[in-house]
Every structure is written in C-alpha cells, then in structure tokens.
Amino acid sequence: MPGDRMRLPARDIPLPLSVSAQARAALATGAARETIASPELGDVAGWRAYVTAMNARMQPYEEMVWSSPNFQIDVERVGDIDAYVLARKGAGEAEDRKVNFFLHGGGWVCFGGRTIVLPAAAAAHQFGGTVYAPDYRMPPDHFFPAALDDCLAAYREVLRRFSPGSVLVTGESAGGNLAAALMLKARDVGLPPPGALYLNTPVLDLTHSSDSLATNWGVDVVLSSGVQGVADFYRNGADPRDPYLSPLLGDLSRGFPPTYLRTGTRDLLLSDTVRMHATLRKAGVEADLYVGEAMPHGGFAILGAETPEDVDARADLARWLSWRWIARD
C-alpha cells in the first residue's frame, strides 16, 4: 500500500439484500444504462451535444407534466431569465401562501428550460406549496457566477411577495450547490434567510476533496461519469475554494436556516453531504441528516422506480417540514 492510497483487488459489488426488491431492480437498471461521458473542458460543441443528449432522456416525462390537468404552470420574467411557477390545482389558501424556491440539478449544464417543470411538479405533488423554479443561466454560454447571480435575483423577487419564513429553498445536486451558496450570497447582500433549506444529495466542495468521490466511484449508478468534469467546466477557472463555489468551505455560522440534508450510502456525494451536516452543526445551525441505505445520487426514484425506500425518505422530510415550513403573514 503506497503512503497516500489503498489498493484494493478488483471485485464485484452485489446488489444489497438490505433493501426492497424494487430498490435492487432500480440499481440493476441504473448499472445497465448507457453512460454519457462529459466532454473535455474546452470542447464547447461536445458540451452542447452532451446537454442535448441528457435533456433528451427527460423530454417524454416533461411533456406529461406540461399536459397534466393537475398543475397550473406559469412562466414569469425575472431580470434576464424565466422562472417557472407551478402549483397543484385545487390547493388551499395555506398552501398557496408557501413557496418552494426550487433550484434544479443537472450538473449546472443540463435540465434547464421546459424540463424544469418535471422535478418542480414532483416537489409540488410531494410537499405542496407554490414551486418557484428559476431557469438560471448555464454553461457553455454562461459560467460562474451567472447562475448564482440569477438565483439571487429570483430569490429577491420571491421575498417581495412572501414572508421569508414562508419560503423553503430546495436544491438538488448542482442545485444544492447553488442553494447553499445562495444562503451565503443572500446574507452578504443583506437579504434574510428562508424559513428552511433542503439540500438533496448536494455537491458542496469543488476542490474534490471528499472521500466518497473515490470510495463510491463506480458504485453510484446515477453519477457514473463523476462530477469533477462538469464542476470544473462550471467554475471556468475560478478558485474552487471560493465559498460561492464550495459553500462547505465558507462561514456557515450566519445566514443558514434550519437545514435538512439527504444522501445515500451509494451516493458519490455522500461525503459532501455528511461533511456539510457536521459543519453546520459545529456552526450552531439546526441541521438534520437522512442517509438512505444503498441509495445512489438522488435516490432510487431518479432511476424511474417507486420504492418503499423513497416513500420513507419523502415521509421523513414531510414530517420535518411540517413544523418548519409554514405559511406566515
């Protein structure tokens, strides 16, 4: 064993017996999916093709949401970007007075535009509230800090309409990076924090120092091509230690509301999430952590499955939100 690493023998990783048959089937499906590798940093045409290929996987599902009679979908202009505003039809007044400020995932490059309504609809269905999802600018046309600037402008607009305590900020994957960075940016410009923050399998340290980036490499069937390539493309040469890029490395003692973090034991970003939880707790912030057994990045549902494990995870978050995300005047 060299001094800076361990060498392990080649081995097969079995499907875990500790989870449901549905979860094992989802992992098998994920392992069999074709991996779309991220291009070299300077290959702009390659990145455009990558985004097109990734977005194409979601198109059939997004069209189902757009044609669904269950949701009211509006598009608003905020500065230079659109924001998708989505609510369940027939929701009560209390639900209408809560807003889920939702920052989508996709490695800072994918799943923008009309595709945003797909995860936004899932959030509205599962947790209620009016979902406000900014279509933040992304590479290869706009690099850091464009996305964060857009999220800040959209957050400022939401605060003009809603009490801060009625706002839940949600970030998934790269959106979790933006959500955590937004807490720091909002604090630095004098805006109040939301009532609660939900970070779902976030990427929080762009120095790529976290242990699970190595230990869960190849085990996470969702992030099979890793995160380093897209993260380095997004930051475009900026210092990865900048807290607006790596919120985990910032001062977390001010600006963070009660925070719920979710990950899984097979998530490539398990360590980012666990480290963030510990750092928030050390800073005196109320923080809760949910770690799903054998869950890959984003949970089993991202693989098109509905598993008992996902149901349990959503129920735990719903209980946590029930007395932290409340409509306030």
Buried (B, 14 or more C-beta within 10 A) or exposed (E): EEEEEEEEEEEEEEBEEEBBEBBBBBBEBBBEEEEBEBBEBEBEEBBBEBBEEBBEBBEEBBBEBEEEEEBBBEEEEBBEBBBBBBBBEEBEEEBBBBBBBBBBBBBBBBBBEBBBBBBBBBBBBBBBBBBBBBBBBBBBEBBBBBBBBBBBBBBBBBBEEBBBBBBBBBBBBBBBBBBBBBBBBBBBEEBBBBBBBBBBBBBBBBEBBBEBBEBBEEBBBBBBBBBEBBBBBBBBEBEBEBBBBBBBBBEBEBBBBBBBBBBBBBBBBBBBBBBBBEBBBEBEBEBBBBBBBBBBBBBBBBBEBEBEBBEEBBEBBEEBBEEBBBBEE
